[in-house]
């Protein structure tokens, strides 16, 4: 069970020295494969001031298969589905782009970076991506509004 060892090691590294704006815990102490991630909206983004809960699920074949990351907190973002699943579209998490050497901390930092800089060309929510490209002011307003409404504030 090399994957459990690696996951435990990555978890303890993340708990001891988490990346900026991110904290991690097990969703259930008895299960190494399901994590809860609290992510602060990046400064200067419309998500600033919000704290988003993400779910990270690791496959038993980790690190040879990528984790899945989803937002439990509703978020207005072109790269996150607008449904109750909150699936996040991250290039590095696609099976064909995932590298076993990638670490969970890098995944989480990339996810947080995506809040600051959405990738409308890689969007799951086409309508939001279009608005992001064509009416940034309105996009920022709605994203801020959703952040106020759904993301717990510190």
Steps between C-alpha positions, in 0.01 A plus 500: 500500500752759383223745418389523865852577612541768239158652577573504874833669436345765273221558749736556792714737289189697407373514857840609635581757232193572288523719189377859542124526547445126519436260787443128477345232721362151456124497443496188717795396717459139390527578128824631350344538156243772574621846597335826591680808378427855612616753245500875547406707199820661368562869575396728218261241352121522523527201740704696755353478850330167434603159623411214269466138602641258245485125497804311385464130425800284436468183295649184649737501201644837606758629399453321168148639465412862577291618794164663436434845637155649541354807667254426779445876521311648206727721293446711189795402284547388137707196603262361765164343422204701616316197642507330839804297391724805464739303280817684420657484158876497548723406209758340728232268645405344168607141478709568187679802656548374855854417607557266797772740619240776548420573861169585661640830625570597136144402404358720778726794415398467137133494601543816708691667217207419274277708728728797442540427129216299344570318173199582282641296209484188715157577647225259604255788538499659156259776592714613794815480288337720237402753763852487646644582158242758388368666814761464771334759721171307513687172550686649799173631647324165478806310628524741796127464566521118501808518725307714750201269483665157504858520630533532877694811592787514745 
